[in-house]
Amino acid sequence: MTLSAQAQKAETLRQLHHGPRILILANAWDVASARIIEDLGASAIATTSAGIAAALGYPDGEKISRDEMLDMVARIAAAVRVPVTADFEAGYSTTIEGLAESIKALVSTGAVGLNFEDITGRSESDHVDLATQIKKIETIRDVSRATLGIPLVLNARTDIYLLPIGPEATRFDSTVARLRAYHQTGADCVFAPGVKDGAIIAELVKAVDAPLNILLSPDCPSINEMEKLGVARVSAGSGIMRSALGHTRRVAQQLLRGASHAAMLEGTVPFAEIMQLISRV
């Protein structure tokens, strides 16, 4: 892909956050899942870091190497025609210099956007301070513009509700303060995973005054309801991958009991169709 074509895809993805309909991202973890999602009419493909890591034998949370993660992102970006945005966790570096190198490597995959977290581990003590996170977002914006010609489409995430971080009474204001700062620094969309209550989602939409991404979860409103609330983007995260593993478990249980193989045949994608998907130029 030429840089001009990649830049055009970046602008396409950026505009999808301001369309008349909510942007729905069904996250992929390999080429086959990405092509299936694209063939169903997806306007963009997002990757799932947890899904890619699990498929390659790693837990989530940057336990996989940057190069292994980016190898799969590159494979997916080369396999589909629509824009690809990568779940890039915390950038696979704790330094500004290392982050700059990571962003150059991400641009080289053909991806045109990224999720970027403000947490470097799985506890409140791993929450990156706001001033440092703003410098990181500035780095992503400036390095990607210098490399690609325009900035990558940045979905800036805070995990205040997901972990959670801080007393419950402070989480809304802390989330708003961070997401506003990220948007003002150059984030195209802001992401608050872990928020499930419709009333809180509606207040966040108003308070952050930026395209808002919500993670689909069992207790959150429906996609149609969130569109009415003003949410700009919803994503499945690792949900589809985990659903596929759930089906794998059900099929394997039935097979190993020796009772039947009927579950294996339910909803199966034909072999010829998979070969066609993978072989498509």
ZADREN-473236 format. One record per residue (C-alpha): residue number from 1; residue in three letters; chain; x, y, z. Coordinates in Angstrom, 1 decimal. Layout:
<recs>
REC   i  aa ch      X      Y      Z
REC NUM ALA  A      X      Y      Z
...
</recs>
This chain:
<recs>
REC   i  aa ch      X      Y      Z
REC   1 MET  A    0.0    0.0    0.0
REC   2 THR  A    1.3    3.4   -0.9
REC   3 LEU  A    1.5    6.1    1.8
REC   4 SER  A   -1.1    8.2   -0.2
REC   5 ALA  A   -3.5    5.3   -0.2
REC   6 GLN  A   -2.9    4.7    3.5
REC   7 ALA  A   -3.5    8.3    4.3
REC   8 GLN  A   -6.7    8.3    2.4
REC   9 LYS  A   -7.9    5.3    4.5
REC  10 ALA  A   -7.0    7.2    7.6
REC  11 GLU  A   -9.2   10.1    6.5
REC  12 THR  A  -12.0    7.6    5.7
REC  13 LEU  A  -11.7    6.1    9.2
REC  14 ARG  A  -11.6    9.6   10.8
REC  15 GLN  A  -14.8   10.6    9.0
REC  16 LEU  A  -16.6    7.5   10.1
REC  17 HIS  A  -16.6    8.9   13.7
REC  18 HIS  A  -18.7   11.8   12.5
REC  19 GLY  A  -21.2    9.9   10.2
REC  20 PRO  A  -24.9    9.7   10.5
REC  21 ARG  A  -24.7    6.2   12.0
REC  22 ILE  A  -22.7    4.8   14.9
REC  23 LEU  A  -19.4    3.1   13.9
REC  24 ILE  A  -19.6   -0.6   14.9
REC  25 LEU  A  -16.3   -2.4   15.2
REC  26 ALA  A  -16.3   -6.2   15.3
REC  27 ASN  A  -12.7   -6.8   16.4
REC  28 ALA  A  -10.7   -9.4   14.5
REC  29 TRP  A   -7.7  -11.4   15.7
REC  30 ASP  A   -6.5  -13.0   12.4
REC  31 VAL  A   -6.9  -12.8    8.6
REC  32 ALA  A   -9.8  -15.2    8.4
REC  33 SER  A  -11.8  -13.4   11.1
REC  34 ALA  A  -11.0  -10.0    9.5
REC  35 ARG  A  -12.1  -11.1    6.0
REC  36 ILE  A  -15.3  -12.6    7.4
REC  37 ILE  A  -16.1   -9.3    9.1
REC  38 GLU  A  -15.2   -7.3    6.1
REC  39 ASP  A  -17.4   -9.5    3.8
REC  40 LEU  A  -20.4   -8.8    6.1
REC  41 GLY  A  -20.1   -5.1    5.2
REC  42 ALA  A  -18.0   -3.6    8.0
REC  43 SER  A  -16.8   -0.1    7.1
REC  44 ALA  A  -13.6   -0.7    9.1
REC  45 ILE  A  -11.7   -3.4   10.9
REC  46 ALA  A  -10.4   -3.1   14.5
REC  47 THR  A   -8.0   -5.7   15.9
REC  48 THR  A   -8.1   -7.1   19.5
REC  49 SER  A   -4.8   -7.2   21.3
REC  50 ALA  A   -6.2   -9.8   23.7
REC  51 GLY  A   -7.4  -12.0   20.8
REC  52 ILE  A   -4.1  -11.8   18.9
REC  53 ALA  A   -2.1  -12.4   22.1
REC  54 ALA  A   -4.2  -15.4   23.1
REC  55 ALA  A   -4.0  -16.9   19.6
REC  56 LEU  A   -0.2  -16.8   19.8
REC  57 GLY  A   -0.1  -18.1   23.4
REC  58 TYR  A    0.3  -15.0   25.5
REC  59 PRO  A   -1.9  -13.3   28.1
REC  60 ASP  A   -3.2   -9.8   27.5
REC  61 GLY  A   -1.3   -6.7   28.6
REC  62 GLU  A    1.7   -6.4   26.4
REC  63 LYS  A    3.1   -9.9   27.3
REC  64 ILE  A    3.3  -10.4   23.5
REC  65 SER  A    6.2   -8.7   21.8
REC  66 ARG  A    5.6   -5.6   19.8
REC  67 ASP  A    6.9   -7.2   16.6
REC  68 GLU  A    4.6  -10.3   17.0
REC  69 MET  A    1.6   -8.1   17.5
REC  70 LEU  A    2.5   -5.9   14.6
REC  71 ASP  A    3.1   -8.9   12.3
REC  72 MET  A   -0.6   -9.9   12.7
REC  73 VAL  A   -1.8   -6.3   12.3
REC  74 ALA  A    0.2   -6.1    9.1
REC  75 ARG  A   -1.3   -9.4    7.8
REC  76 ILE  A   -4.8   -8.2    8.6
REC  77 ALA  A   -4.2   -4.7    7.0
REC  78 ALA  A   -2.8   -6.4    3.8
REC  79 ALA  A   -5.8   -8.8    3.6
REC  80 VAL  A   -8.7   -6.3    3.7
REC  81 ARG  A   -9.7   -3.3    1.7
REC  82 VAL  A  -11.3   -1.3    4.5
REC  83 PRO  A   -9.3    0.8    7.0
REC  84 VAL  A   -7.7   -1.1    9.9
REC  85 THR  A   -7.2    0.3   13.4
REC  86 ALA  A   -5.0   -1.6   15.8
REC  87 ASP  A   -5.4   -2.2   19.5
REC  88 PHE  A   -1.9   -1.0   20.4
REC  89 GLU  A   -2.3   -1.2   24.2
REC  90 ALA  A    0.2    1.3   25.8
REC  91 GLY  A    2.5    1.5   22.8
REC  92 TYR  A    4.9   -1.3   23.9
REC  93 SER  A    7.3    1.2   25.5
REC  94 THR  A    7.6    3.2   28.7
REC  95 THR  A    9.6    6.0   27.1
REC  96 ILE  A    8.7    8.7   24.6
REC  97 GLU  A   11.6    7.7   22.4
REC  98 GLY  A   10.5    4.1   22.4
REC  99 LEU  A    6.9    5.1   21.7
REC 100 ALA  A    8.0    7.1   18.7
REC 101 GLU  A    9.7    4.0   17.3
REC 102 SER  A    6.6    1.9   18.0
REC 103 ILE  A    4.4    4.4   16.1
REC 104 LYS  A    6.8    4.3   13.1
REC 105 ALA  A    6.5    0.5   13.1
REC 106 LEU  A    2.7    0.7   13.4
REC 107 VAL  A    2.5    3.0   10.3
REC 108 SER  A    4.6    0.5    8.4
REC 109 THR  A    2.0   -2.2    8.9
REC 110 GLY  A   -0.6   -0.4    6.9
REC 111 ALA  A   -2.9    0.3    9.8
REC 112 VAL  A   -4.4    3.8    9.9
REC 113 GLY  A   -5.6    4.0   13.5
REC 114 LEU  A   -4.9    2.8   17.0
REC 115 ASN  A   -6.3    2.4   20.5
REC 116 PHE  A   -4.0    3.8   23.1
REC 117 GLU  A   -4.3    3.1   26.8
REC 118 ASP  A   -3.3    5.2   29.8
REC 119 ILE  A   -2.5    2.1   31.9
REC 120 THR  A    0.7    0.1   31.8
REC 121 GLY  A   -0.4   -2.8   34.0
REC 122 ARG  A   -3.4   -4.2   35.8
REC 123 SER  A   -3.5   -2.0   39.0
REC 124 GLU  A   -4.2    1.6   39.9
REC 125 SER  A   -0.5    2.2   40.5
REC 126 ASP  A    0.1    1.5   36.8
REC 127 HIS  A   -2.1    4.5   35.8
REC 128 VAL  A    0.1    6.9   33.7
REC 129 ASP  A   -0.1   10.5   35.1
REC 130 LEU  A   -2.0   12.9   32.9
REC 131 ALA  A    0.9   15.1   31.9
REC 132 THR  A    2.9   12.1   30.7
REC 133 GLN  A    0.0   10.7   28.8
REC 134 ILE  A   -0.6   14.0   27.0
REC 135 LYS  A    3.1   13.9   25.9
REC 136 LYS  A    2.6   10.4   24.6
REC 137 ILE  A   -0.5   11.5   22.6
REC 138 GLU  A    1.4   14.4   21.2
REC 139 THR  A    4.2   12.0   20.2
REC 140 ILE  A    1.7    9.7   18.4
REC 141 ARG  A    0.2   12.7   16.6
REC 142 ASP  A    3.5   14.2   15.5
REC 143 VAL  A    5.4   11.0   14.6
REC 144 SER  A    2.5    9.6   12.6
REC 145 ARG  A    2.0   12.9   10.7
REC 146 ALA  A    5.7   13.0    9.9
REC 147 THR  A    5.7    9.4    8.7
REC 148 LEU  A    2.4    9.1    7.0
REC 149 GLY  A    1.6   12.7    6.1
REC 150 ILE  A   -1.4   12.9    8.4
REC 151 PRO  A   -1.9   11.7   11.9
REC 152 LEU  A   -3.1    8.2   12.6
REC 153 VAL  A   -6.7    8.0   13.9
REC 154 LEU  A   -6.3    7.9   17.6
REC 155 ASN  A   -8.8    6.4   20.0
REC 156 ALA  A   -7.5    7.5   23.4
REC 157 ARG  A   -8.6    5.2   26.3
REC 158 THR  A   -8.8    5.6   30.0
REC 159 ASP  A   -9.4    2.6   32.3
REC 160 ILE  A  -10.8    4.4   35.3
REC 161 TYR  A  -14.1    2.5   35.1
REC 162 LEU  A  -12.7   -0.7   33.8
REC 163 LEU  A  -10.1   -1.5   36.6
REC 164 PRO  A  -11.6    0.5   38.4
REC 165 ILE  A   -9.4    3.4   39.6
REC 166 GLY  A  -10.2    5.7   42.6
REC 167 PRO  A  -13.3    6.0   44.7
REC 168 GLU  A  -16.6    5.5   42.8
REC 169 ALA  A  -17.7    9.0   43.5
REC 170 THR  A  -14.6   10.4   41.6
REC 171 ARG  A  -14.6    8.2   38.6
REC 172 PHE  A  -16.9   10.2   36.4
REC 173 ASP  A  -15.1   13.5   36.9
REC 174 SER  A  -11.7   11.9   36.5
REC 175 THR  A  -12.8   10.2   33.3
REC 176 VAL  A  -14.2   13.4   31.8
REC 177 ALA  A  -11.0   15.3   32.8
REC 178 ARG  A   -8.8   12.8   31.1
REC 179 LEU  A  -10.9   12.3   28.0
REC 180 ARG  A  -11.3   16.0   27.4
REC 181 ALA  A   -7.5   16.5   27.7
REC 182 TYR  A   -6.8   13.6   25.3
REC 183 HIS  A   -9.3   15.1   22.7
REC 184 GLN  A   -7.8   18.6   23.1
REC 185 THR  A   -4.3   17.1   22.5
REC 186 GLY  A   -5.4   15.4   19.3
REC 187 ALA  A   -7.3   12.2   19.9
REC 188 ASP  A  -10.0   11.7   17.3
REC 189 CYS  A  -12.1    9.5   19.6
REC 190 VAL  A  -12.1    8.8   23.3
REC 191 PHE  A  -12.7    5.5   24.9
REC 192 ALA  A  -14.1    4.6   28.4
REC 193 PRO  A  -14.3    0.8   28.6
REC 194 GLY  A  -16.1   -0.5   31.7
REC 195 VAL  A  -18.9    2.1   31.5
REC 196 LYS  A  -22.2    0.2   31.3
REC 197 ASP  A  -24.9    2.4   32.8
REC 198 GLY  A  -27.0    4.2   30.1
REC 199 ALA  A  -27.4    7.4   32.2
REC 200 ILE  A  -23.6    7.6   32.8
REC 201 ILE  A  -22.9    7.0   29.1
REC 202 ALA  A  -25.3    9.8   28.1
REC 203 GLU  A  -23.7   12.2   30.6
REC 204 LEU  A  -20.2   11.3   29.3
REC 205 VAL  A  -21.3   12.0   25.7
REC 206 LYS  A  -22.3   15.5   26.8
REC 207 ALA  A  -19.4   16.1   29.1
REC 208 VAL  A  -16.5   15.0   26.9
REC 209 ASP  A  -17.8   16.8   23.8
REC 210 ALA  A  -15.9   14.4   21.5
REC 211 PRO  A  -16.7   11.1   19.7
REC 212 LEU  A  -17.1    8.5   22.4
REC 213 ASN  A  -16.3    4.8   22.1
REC 214 ILE  A  -18.0    2.3   24.4
REC 215 LEU  A  -17.0   -1.3   24.9
REC 216 LEU  A  -19.8   -3.8   24.3
REC 217 SER  A  -20.5   -5.8   27.4
REC 218 PRO  A  -23.3   -7.9   28.9
REC 219 ASP  A  -24.8   -5.1   31.0
REC 220 CYS  A  -24.5   -2.1   28.6
REC 221 PRO  A  -27.3   -0.7   26.5
REC 222 SER  A  -28.0   -2.1   23.0
REC 223 ILE  A  -26.1   -0.7   20.1
REC 224 ASN  A  -29.3    1.1   18.9
REC 225 GLU  A  -29.8    2.6   22.3
REC 226 MET  A  -26.3    3.8   22.5
REC 227 GLU  A  -26.6    5.4   19.1
REC 228 LYS  A  -29.6    7.3   20.4
REC 229 LEU  A  -27.5    8.4   23.4
REC 230 GLY  A  -25.0   10.0   21.0
REC 231 VAL  A  -22.2    7.3   21.2
REC 232 ALA  A  -20.1    7.6   18.1
REC 233 ARG  A  -18.4    4.2   18.2
REC 234 VAL  A  -18.8    0.8   19.8
REC 235 SER  A  -16.4   -2.1   19.8
REC 236 ALA  A  -16.5   -5.8   20.7
REC 237 GLY  A  -12.9   -5.9   22.1
REC 238 SER  A  -12.1   -9.6   22.6
REC 239 GLY  A  -15.8  -10.5   22.7
REC 240 ILE  A  -16.1  -12.2   19.3
REC 241 MET  A  -12.8  -14.2   19.9
REC 242 ARG  A  -14.1  -15.4   23.3
REC 243 SER  A  -17.4  -16.3   21.7
REC 244 ALA  A  -15.6  -18.4   19.1
REC 245 LEU  A  -13.7  -20.1   21.9
REC 246 GLY  A  -16.9  -20.8   23.7
REC 247 HIS  A  -18.3  -22.5   20.6
REC 248 THR  A  -15.0  -24.4   20.4
REC 249 ARG  A  -15.5  -25.6   24.0
REC 250 ARG  A  -19.0  -26.8   23.3
REC 251 VAL  A  -18.1  -28.6   20.2
REC 252 ALA  A  -15.1  -30.3   21.8
REC 253 GLN  A  -17.1  -31.3   24.9
REC 254 GLN  A  -19.6  -33.0   22.6
REC 255 LEU  A  -17.0  -34.8   20.6
REC 256 LEU  A  -15.0  -36.0   23.6
REC 257 ARG  A  -18.1  -37.4   25.2
REC 258 GLY  A  -18.5  -39.5   22.1
REC 259 ALA  A  -22.1  -38.7   21.8
REC 260 SER  A  -22.4  -36.7   18.6
REC 261 HIS  A  -20.6  -34.2   16.3
REC 262 ALA  A  -23.8  -32.2   15.6
REC 263 ALA  A  -22.5  -29.1   17.4
REC 264 MET  A  -19.5  -29.0   15.1
REC 265 LEU  A  -21.9  -28.6   12.1
REC 266 GLU  A  -23.9  -25.8   13.5
REC 267 GLY  A  -23.1  -22.5   11.7
REC 268 THR  A  -19.9  -23.9   10.2
REC 269 VAL  A  -18.3  -21.9    7.5
REC 270 PRO  A  -17.8  -24.2    4.5
REC 271 PHE  A  -14.2  -25.2    3.8
REC 272 ALA  A  -14.4  -23.9    0.2
REC 273 GLU  A  -15.6  -20.5    1.5
REC 274 ILE  A  -12.6  -20.2    3.9
REC 275 MET  A  -10.2  -21.1    1.1
REC 276 GLN  A  -11.8  -18.5   -1.1
REC 277 LEU  A  -11.6  -15.9    1.7
REC 278 ILE  A   -7.9  -16.6    2.4
REC 279 SER  A   -6.9  -16.8   -1.3
REC 280 ARG  A   -8.6  -13.6   -2.4
REC 281 VAL  A   -6.2  -11.0   -3.8
</recs>
